Amino acid sequence: MQAIATADIHLNALDHNLALVKHLTPETKVLALLKANAYGHGALTVARHLNGSADAYGVARIDEAIALREAGINTPLVLMEGFFSATELPLIIEHNLQIVVHCEYQLQALEALSSEHINALKVWLKIDTGMHRLGIEPELFPTFYQRLKACQSVQENIIVISHLSSSDELQSDVTPQQIALFNDCCGSGDFERSLANSGAIMAWPESHYQWVRPGVMLYGVNPLYPVSIDGVQLRPVMTLRSSLIAVKPIHAGDSVGYGATYTAREDTKIGVVAIGYGDGYPRHAKAGTPVLVNGRKVPLVGRVSMDMITVDLGADSEAKIGDYVELWGKNLAIEEVAENAETIAYELLCNITARVKIDVLSN
Ligand SMILES: *Cc1c(COP(=O)(O)O)cnc(C)c1O
């Protein structure tokens, strides 16, 4: 019996999605985002598998990067928010990490770095073109760039980047405005550029430049959902599955689960699945969220508990203990589950907890 919540990781789907990125952006290099444990898929598994096919990896925290280095990953590794404190610089240099520089504080720390670290740091300079989160003001770019170039510790080829706030909104004019501002700032500067996340890789070819930065699409999630792009068929890398641990006949009028929020209108059978918010299944998934039992779509009913969920199998169901349940993945779009939980697939993937068994499959 397979009662344990398991995330199958389909490595061939990862290959397929990366090939699709390269097909959409044939002239560019690929910085694959591995932050948050590779969106819940296992950073080391993904890093090992993409070794040699992605040009660089991006993470958000220095600990994520050091863990990859200590496991023997030699691919260029970029800290997407750079360093948070100058005290991290020795570690960054020791582990040969690349940094995003997005503010004056970081620049000053580099200017103050001892001259023994000649050319020790590869820098990606971030401009704020409208996200208003990280990045220097566009008008500061020329002087900032010159000051960075003057730092002895900073390597020659600085890459200039920005981040899009709305690449998943095809009708919005925010992205064209950000692209225009980015182009204005960069002018005819002799440096590589990077702007596109997954949404932009799929929908905004004019944002591709020399480096693209796919995250969620590598893992098979369509950031444009429910819109799809012709010829772009992503494959889910994770299938989250578990199994039935009880089948309980109930009568019309019986209610199910905490708070007794669901009451059966007619006699039926309730299936209890060994997965809950303690595994990362979203507690806010509403009644009716689809769940696949033996490949058949049935609705979630009652509240999601820590270790279990309940589904309405129907009065005539022959489902039994041990039967296969898919929560999302190959046969059930995670985007659809996310929609039912009023969140995004990104969050569902990142929320997978440590007790979920990871099964890495080559198919
Ligand atoms: C996470 C991240 C991305 C990838 O975004 P997706 O929407 O997952 O493709 C790209 N660039 C930066 C700076 C990021 O932090």
The ligand as an ORCA input file, in Angstrom:
! r2SCAN-3c Opt
* xyz 0 1
  C      12.247     34.200     -9.408
  C      12.838     35.103    -10.399
  C      12.642     34.883    -11.774
  C      11.795     33.757    -12.308
  O      10.434     34.091    -12.280
  P       9.345     33.080    -12.882
  O       8.110     33.873    -12.919
  O       9.276     31.939    -11.914
  O       9.856     32.666    -14.206
  C      13.286     35.722    -12.654
  N      14.056     36.747    -12.220
  C      14.242     37.000    -10.905
  C      15.078     38.138    -10.490
  C      13.635     36.191     -9.959
  O      13.830     36.449     -8.671
*
